[in-house]
C-alpha cells in the first residue's frame, strides 16, 4: 500500500459560485496529494455571506442511499472532514458516517462551519447548534473559530479578550468532549492573529501577521489546508501553522481587488502549499 496517499471524504455544500466549501476543499486536498471523495450536503447558487436571493437544494434525503451504497461496496476512508452542512436532520447521518466509514486508525475532523463575527450564518438556528455540538464532540479534531466555539459551549462571545478568555473557552470545549482543538482567529494584538492549538493536553499558539480586512471563505481554505497537511503526516501544530501561512498568502494575493470580495484567490498560491508539504 502507498502509505503517503490518503483517501479523504469531505462532506460540505457545493456553493456553485463563491469559492468556499467543496470548490475550495477538493482542489486543496488534491493539491496536497490525497484522493478526495465528496458528499455534497446541499447545492447553493452562491454562498450565503453577502449574496441575497441565493438558491438552496438540501441533499439530506439523498445521503442514506449514498452511504448505503458505499457500505455495500465496502468503501472506507482514512479521514472524514466535514464542513457546512445542509440541515439539522443531516447531522445524524454525518455522525453515522464518522462511526462506520472511517477505517480503523483513521481520523474524523469537523469544522463546525455555522457562524462568524458573533453570529450564526443565515441558514442556521439553535436546534442546528445543539445537533452540531453532538457531531463536534464526537470528532477527533475540531476547527472552530471563536464564534463557533462560543456556540458550541454556550459561552459569551467577545470582540476583545485576553488569554484567560481563550483558556476558558478551550477548557469548556475540553469538558464538553473535544479531544483536539484548532481554534482559529485568535488575536491578542491589533496587527497579529493566530491559531490556538490544544492537543495531548497541551496548548500551543501559532501567531502570524493579521491582514486588516477579513475575507469570505478563508475558514474553508484554512480547514482544507490543515486537513491536507495533517494527512501528509505533519503534526497538528505544524499543520495548523502551514494552513495559517497559506491562508494569509491567499488573502494577500486577493487584497486590493474590490471585485473579488466574495472569496480568496487560493489557486495561484497552491504551489506555495505544495512546497511546504514536501
Ligand atoms: O465558508 C463557509 C460557508 C460555506 N458554505 C456556505 C456558506 C458559508 C459561509 O457563509 O454560506 C453556503
Boltz pocket constraint, residues with backbone or C-beta under 6 A from the ligand:
constraints:
  - pocket:
      binder: B
      contacts: [[A, 13], [A, 15], [A, 20], [A, 21], [A, 44], [A, 46], [A, 47], [A, 48], [A, 49], [A, 84], [A, 113], [A, 121], [A, 216], [A, 217], [A, 218], [A, 219], [A, 220]]
      max_distance: 6.0
